[in-house]
């Protein structure tokens, strides 16, 4: 079961990265279970936060790190969850 979930999450991660590139968002990849996405402006972040909450998508911020002020952190997951995230990202 764990191996299957890891494989599904890897596919979801690849999909998300591909879509972030298409949307022209920079990101910081990691070997952990999250990705840090640069949304480029506080205005976009504020719009996105509301949309994410309405879609039941959780995120994290790093308000105490100046270099990450326009970034949101998303946990990686299987394809269906990454598609939901991309759908919301395309709306802003």
C-alpha contacts under 8 A as a table, 3 or more apart, distances in Angstrom:
res1	aa1	res2	aa2	distance
1	X	4	X	5.21
1	X	5	X	6.32
2	X	5	X	5.09
2	X	6	X	6.17
3	X	6	X	5.13
3	X	7	X	6.26
4	X	7	X	5.19
4	X	8	X	6.17
5	X	8	X	5.03
5	X	9	X	6.03
5	X	78	X	7.23
6	X	9	X	5.05
6	X	10	X	6.17
7	X	10	X	5.08
7	X	11	X	6.39
8	X	11	X	5.17
8	X	12	X	6.22
8	X	77	X	7.34
8	X	78	X	4.83
8	X	79	X	6.65
9	X	12	X	4.87
9	X	13	X	6.03
9	X	76	X	6.46
9	X	77	X	4.56
9	X	78	X	4.23
9	X	79	X	6.81
10	X	13	X	5.02
10	X	14	X	6.26
10	X	77	X	7.81
10	X	78	X	7.44
11	X	14	X	5.19
11	X	15	X	6.22
11	X	78	X	6.86
11	X	79	X	6.35
12	X	15	X	5.10
12	X	16	X	6.11
12	X	76	X	7.13
12	X	77	X	5.94
12	X	78	X	4.77
12	X	79	X	3.97
12	X	80	X	7.57
12	X	81	X	7.68
12	X	82	X	5.71
12	X	83	X	7.97
13	X	16	X	5.08
13	X	17	X	6.14
13	X	76	X	6.17
13	X	77	X	7.06
13	X	78	X	7.71
13	X	79	X	7.65
13	X	82	X	7.39
14	X	17	X	5.25
14	X	18	X	6.16
15	X	18	X	5.17
15	X	19	X	6.24
15	X	79	X	7.21
15	X	82	X	7.35
16	X	19	X	5.13
16	X	20	X	6.08
16	X	82	X	5.94
16	X	83	X	7.47
16	X	86	X	6.98
17	X	20	X	5.03
17	X	21	X	6.25
18	X	21	X	5.28
18	X	22	X	6.42
19	X	22	X	4.96
19	X	23	X	6.15
19	X	86	X	7.02
20	X	23	X	5.01
20	X	24	X	6.07
20	X	25	X	5.22
20	X	26	X	7.12
20	X	27	X	7.77
20	X	86	X	7.97
21	X	24	X	4.92
21	X	25	X	5.92
21	X	26	X	7.14
22	X	25	X	7.79
23	X	90	X	7.53
25	X	37	X	6.92
25	X	38	X	6.24
25	X	39	X	6.55
26	X	37	X	6.16
26	X	38	X	5.47
26	X	39	X	7.79
27	X	35	X	6.92
27	X	36	X	5.49
27	X	37	X	4.32
27	X	38	X	5.73
28	X	35	X	6.07
28	X	36	X	5.12
28	X	37	X	6.52
29	X	34	X	7.78
29	X	35	X	5.43
29	X	36	X	6.85
30	X	33	X	7.56
30	X	34	X	6.92
30	X	35	X	6.49
33	X	75	X	5.74
33	X	76	X	5.36
33	X	77	X	7.89
34	X	73	X	6.60
34	X	74	X	5.40
34	X	75	X	4.14
34	X	76	X	5.06
35	X	73	X	5.69
35	X	74	X	5.46
35	X	75	X	6.50
35	X	76	X	6.86
36	X	71	X	6.34
36	X	72	X	5.75
36	X	73	X	4.39
36	X	74	X	6.44
37	X	71	X	5.27
37	X	72	X	5.44
37	X	73	X	6.27
37	X	74	X	7.76
38	X	68	X	7.76
38	X	70	X	5.72
38	X	71	X	4.37
38	X	72	X	6.77
39	X	42	X	7.86
39	X	44	X	6.51
39	X	45	X	6.48
39	X	70	X	5.61
39	X	71	X	5.73
39	X	72	X	7.40
40	X	44	X	7.42
40	X	70	X	5.45
40	X	71	X	7.47
41	X	44	X	5.42
41	X	45	X	6.46
41	X	70	X	5.54
42	X	45	X	4.97
42	X	46	X	6.15
42	X	69	X	7.76
42	X	70	X	5.88
43	X	46	X	5.23
43	X	47	X	6.37
44	X	47	X	5.17
44	X	48	X	5.96
44	X	92	X	6.89
45	X	48	X	5.01
45	X	49	X	5.95
45	X	70	X	6.97
45	X	71	X	7.83
45	X	72	X	7.78
46	X	49	X	5.23
46	X	50	X	6.75
47	X	50	X	5.69
47	X	51	X	6.61
47	X	92	X	7.20
48	X	51	X	5.04
48	X	52	X	5.94
48	X	88	X	7.66
48	X	89	X	7.32
48	X	92	X	6.75
49	X	52	X	5.11
49	X	53	X	6.20
50	X	53	X	5.25
50	X	54	X	6.27
51	X	54	X	5.14
51	X	55	X	6.24
51	X	88	X	6.83
52	X	55	X	5.04
52	X	56	X	6.12
52	X	57	X	4.95
52	X	58	X	6.84
52	X	59	X	7.99
52	X	85	X	7.93
52	X	88	X	6.93
53	X	56	X	4.92
53	X	57	X	5.72
53	X	58	X	6.85
54	X	57	X	7.66
55	X	88	X	7.97
57	X	85	X	7.28
58	X	74	X	7.35
59	X	72	X	6.46
59	X	73	X	5.62
59	X	74	X	5.20
59	X	75	X	7.36
60	X	72	X	5.83
60	X	73	X	4.99
60	X	74	X	6.75
61	X	68	X	7.97
61	X	69	X	7.87
61	X	71	X	6.75
61	X	72	X	5.18
61	X	73	X	6.18
62	X	65	X	5.66
62	X	68	X	6.07
62	X	69	X	6.70
62	X	71	X	7.52
62	X	72	X	7.57
63	X	66	X	7.10
63	X	68	X	7.21
63	X	69	X	5.97
65	X	68	X	5.45
65	X	69	X	6.66
66	X	69	X	5.41
67	X	70	X	7.96
68	X	71	X	5.11
68	X	72	X	7.97
76	X	82	X	7.26
77	X	81	X	6.10
77	X	82	X	6.47
78	X	81	X	5.76
78	X	82	X	6.51
79	X	82	X	5.05
79	X	83	X	6.01
80	X	83	X	5.22
80	X	84	X	6.42
81	X	84	X	5.08
81	X	85	X	6.38
82	X	85	X	5.03
82	X	86	X	6.17
83	X	86	X	5.05
83	X	87	X	6.09
84	X	87	X	5.12
84	X	88	X	6.54
85	X	88	X	5.27
85	X	89	X	6.23
86	X	89	X	4.89
86	X	90	X	6.12
87	X	90	X	5.35
87	X	91	X	6.82
88	X	91	X	5.33
88	X	92	X	7.34
89	X	92	X	5.86
